[in-house]
Amino acid sequence: MSYTRKIVVTCAPLISPILAQEVEKLGLPVKSINRLDVATEGTLLDAMRLNLQLRTAHRVLYQLKTFSVSQPDELYQAIYDYPWENQIPQDGYFSVQSYVNHPTISDGRFANLKVKDAVVDRFMKQTGRRPNSGPLNEQTVLFLYWTEQEAAIYLDTSGESLSKRGYREVTVAAPMQESLAAALLLSTQWHPSQPLVNPMCGSGTIAIEAALIQQNTYPGLLRGNYSFMHLKSYQSGIWRRLRQDLKLDQQSRRDALKNIVATDNNPDAIDAAKKNARAAGVAHLIQFQLSDFAETPVPEVKRTSGGSPVIIINPPYGARLGEERKLESLYARMGDFFKQQGTGYYGYVFTANRELAKKIGLKTSKKQEFLNGRLPSQLLEYELYTGRK
């Protein structure tokens, strides 16, 4: 718990600058910002905090050892030399994941097998017994990073991706990843004291993530299992105190304003969104309504010193030409909705279709690039005001 080591926090592409801001707010140094991760340093306790509190991360990797290797047998020996019997319980279970870019390895699974064999052989030599191993990420997870001659072995302290909060019980169509929804919200002008309006809410991911932010509920509190819980060094008392401290912080916003509005014209989507919101413990913070997006109630703007009210829409993109033509009028109506009902708000549209976005008919004040799955997408910002600015 007390050794300070390198920690690598992974994320989806193009989100790392937002993740870096989260890490800094938690009081940890940002050593580097890369395309798919942010590097910091801290103790295993810090890694536990990161798992609990980060909204845009996928995994928290705690470095155990670095070494130089040029071929698989050297990898085996470097892993074998580490005292795994001090980390993994004899009756436990571990899995191995990796990123390998080396000419001697054509399939990363071969490197994973070398790591697994080294750990097992070490156990048999030192204790005469060995833990089970396999593909599941439910208990101890090791992560190998090997590129050119440099390699490192990490504890993946998260196990399952942190984007899987645990509240998504029902989905419709193609649901947005939770960490992406959080990244979008953190990229807007929105402040939790201000209204947030989410037409075309689908299964409710954006609205639910907004409510978690508003209530100061850290997403990690919704999960009950992490890889670090299966280490020999894990201390459940420390974990309970850490969770309790964060829950006390959460209590300070229990009476938050019910100023998050989410609508959809699909009754199945609204039912799914309500169920997911209940599972996340934030149903009382969101006003759900079955309606066309243009009939979404927009709360009156209340001027405060912090942030701005926001309308955020994730419309369909139109994968085929025929669909695009049908959606042109939808995007034009979105522009009308912003102009007629969004005065005093910041409007945001998240779309992977740049041609359709032109049909909105408003001038953007900001564009930010993201990936939604494999689709290059943009978060378009519109400052909505009356008359001349």
N, C-alpha and C positions, 0 to 999 in steps of 0.2 A: 504493500500500500504506500510505502514512503519513497520508493526509488523513482527519480525523475528520468524519464526516457522520452524518446521521440514518439509522437502520436500522429498518425495520419488519418484524417477524417475524409472519407470518400463521399461523392455526390454525383448527381446527374450532370451531363455536359452543360456548360455555360452558367451553372449555378454557383460555382466556387467563390466568386466575389461576394455574393450574398451570404454564403456560409462563413466566409472569413469575418464578416461583420458580427455574426452571431458568436463566433469563437472569441473575438475581442471583447464583446460585451460580457462574456463570462469570466473575464480577467485573465485569459491565457494568451500568450504571445503567438502571433502569426509569423511563422518562419518562412513560409513560401505559399504561393497560390498557384496551383496548376490547373490544367483543364478539367481534371476529374477528382481533384482532392485539394485539401488544405492541410499543411503540415504545421504542427504545434509541438509543445512538449509539456509533460506533466506526469503525475503519478497515476497509479491504477485507480485511485480514488477520483482523480480528475477525469479519467476515462469513463468512470461510472456516471459522473455528473453530466458529461457530454452526451452520453446515451439517453439520459433523462430529459435534457433541456433543449437539445438542438431540434429545429423544425425542418431544416432543409438537408440534413445529412442522410447517408445510407448506412455507412458502417464506421466504427471507431476502431482503428488498428493500433495496438500497443506494441512497440518494437521490443523484441527480446534479444536479438543478436544480429550483427552484420558480419559478413565474411566475403572473401574473394574466392570464386570457384570458376574452373574452366571446363569441367565435364561432370557428368552425373555421379561418378564414384566419389568425387570430391564433395559434391553436395551431400551425399549420404553421410560421409564422415563428419562434416561440419554439423549436421543435424544430430548425429549420434552423440557427439561430444557435449551436447547441452543436457543438463540434468532435468529431464522431463518428469522424472519421478517426484520432483518437488512442485510440479505444476498440476499434473493430471492425476486424479485418483485412480488407484489400481482397478477398481471396479467401475470406472467411468466409461465414457464413450467420447471419441474425438473424430473430427473430419478435417480434411485438408483442402483448401482452395488456393489458387495461385494466379499470378500473372508472370508469364515466362516469355522472354524474347532472346533466344540463344540458338546458335546454329546446330548445337548437338541435340536439341529438343524439337521434334516436329509435332508432338502432341503433349499439351500441358498435363494430361492425365498421367503420363509417364513420370514427370517430375513429382506430381502429387504422390504417386506410388513410392518413389524413392524416399520422400519425407516420411510417409507412413511406416515403411519398413524400418527406417532408422529409429523412429520413436519406439516401435514395438520391440526391436532388437535391444535397444537400450534398457527397456523395462525388464525384459527376460534376463539380461545379464545382471542387472542390479537387484532385482526383487524376485525373479523366478515366476512372475505373473505379468499379465499384460491387460490393458484396457481394450474394450471393443472399439472398432472403427468402422466407418462407412460413409455414405454420401450425405446424411442428414446434418443440418446445422442447428440441432436442438440442444447440444451440450457444448463441450470445448471445441472451438474452431481455430485451426492454425491457418495462417496465410503466408504463402511464399511469394516474395518478389525477387525476380532474377532477370537482369538485363545486362548483356555483355559479360563482364567478369565480376560484377558486383551483385551481391545477393543479401537479402535480409529475411528473417522469419519473425512474424508478428503473431500476437494473440488477436484474433478478431473478437473483440469484447462484446459485439452486438449479436452475432449469430444471424438470425433473420434480419433482412433489411429494415432499418428504422422507418422507412416510408410505410411499412405495414403497421399502422397504429393499433389495429385490432377492433376498430369500430365499424368497419365496412361489412355489414351483414347482408345487404342487398345491393345489386348494381343494375343499371340499365345502360344499354348501348356500350360505349367505350369509356369507362370512368377515368378521370384524371388521377394521376399518382398524387398521393397526399403531400409528399415533399415538394412537388412542383406547384401545387396549389398554395402552399405556404410561401414558396419563393415569389410567386406572383403577387401575393398580398404584401409581402415585405418590400416589393419593388414599387408599390403605389404610394400615393400621398396620404393614404388612410391612417387615421389615429383611432384607437379603440373607443375613445369618447365620442366619436362621430358616427353617423349612420353609415351602413354599408348595404347596398342593394345589389342583389344577384339574380337578375332574370335568366331564364333558361338554365336553371340550377342543376338539372339532371339528378343524379343520386346525392347531391348536396355537399360534395367535397369542399368546394370553395367556402360556402357558408359555414360549414362545420369548423374548418380550420380558422376562419375569422372569429368564430365564437370561442374557440380554445384560446386564441390570442387575447380576446377581450376579457375573458375570465381569468387570464393568467394561468391557465392550465397547461403544463408542459406535456407534450405528447407522450413522452416516455412513461408517464404515470399510468397510462392506459394499458401498458403491457406488463405481463407477469413473468416473462422468461427472457433472460439474456445469457449469452455465452459465459460471461465472467462469473455467473452464479455457480458454475460447475468447476471452478478452479479450487485447488486445495487451500489457497490463500484467501478465499472469499470469506468475509465476515458479515453474516446476516444482520448483526446488530448495527453496524455502520450503515448498511444499506437501508434499514428501517428508519434510522435517524435522518438520513439524507432525504428520503421520501417524505417523512413527516415535516421537515423544514419547508419543503416545496409546497406541500399541501396547506401549511399555515399561510404561506405567501398567496396561495390561490384563494384562500378565504377572504382576503381583502377585497376581492372583486365579485363576491357572490351576488351582490345586489346590483350588478351592472345593468345598464339600460337595455331594454329589449328593442334595439334599433338596428337589428340585422334582418333584412327582408329577402326571402328567396321564393321565386315563383317558377312555374313550368306549366305548359299546356298539356302535359302527359300525366294522367292520374297515377300511372305506375311509378313514374319518376318521383312524384311528390310523396307517395307512400314509402318508397325506398329511402328518400331523403329523411323523412320523419323517423323511420326505424334506425337509420344510421346515427342521427342526431341523438336519439335516446340512448343508444349504445355508448356514445361519446360523452353523455352526461350534460349536453348543452341544448337539449330541445327547448328548454324554457327561455333561451336567449334568441331564438329564431322564429320569425313570423313566416310560416309557410302558407302559400296560396296557390290554388289551381287556377291559372289564367294565362292568357296570351301575354307575352312579355310587355306589349305596349300598354297593358292595363295594370302593370305592377305599381303598387302604391309607393310613392317616393316621399319619405319623411321630410318635414320642413327643416331647412338648414338652420342650425343654431351656432352662432359664431362663438368660438372659443379660441384659446391661445394655441391649441395643439392640433396639427394636422388638418385634413379636409375630409368632407364626406365623399364617398366614392360609389359609383355604379360600375360593376364589372360583369362583363358578358363573355361567355365562351360558346359562341354559336357553332353550328355545323359548318364544315369546311367545303364539302362537295368533292368527293373523290373522283367522280366522273363528269364528263362535259355536260350531259343532260341535267345532272344535279346542280351544277354551277349556275346554269341559266335560271333554274327555279329559285335559287337562293339570292339572285341579284336583288329582287324586290325586298327580301328579308333584310339584307344589309342596308338598303336604302331606308327602310322603316326604322332600323336601329338609329340611323343618323337623325331622323325626325324625332324619335323618342328622346334622344339626348337633348336636342334643341328645345323641345316643347316642355319636357318635365325635369330636365337635369340641371336647370340653372343654379349656379352656386356649387355644383358638384364637379369632381373630376370624373370623366368617363373613361373606361378602359374596355378594349376589345382584344381578346386573345384568339388569334386565328393563324392557320397555316396557309391561308389562301390570300396572297397579296393582291390579286386582281379583284377578288370580291371586296376586299377592304377598301378599294377605291370607291365603291358604290356607297359607302357611308356618307361621303360628301362633306366631311369636315376636315379641317386642317389639324394634323397631329402636332402636339407640343413635345412629344418624346416617343421614340421607338426603342424597344429593348428585345434582343434576340434570345430565343429559348429553343429547346428541342422538346417536343411532345412525343414521347416514344422516339421514333426515328424521323419524325416530321419537323423540318425547320419551321419555326413559328415565331410570331412577334406579339409582344404586348404593346398595343397602341394606346397612347394617352391623349385625351382631349380635354382641354380646359374649357369648361362650359360657363359662359357668362352672357349677360344681356347687352346688346348694342356693341359699341366700340369698346375695346379694352383700354 
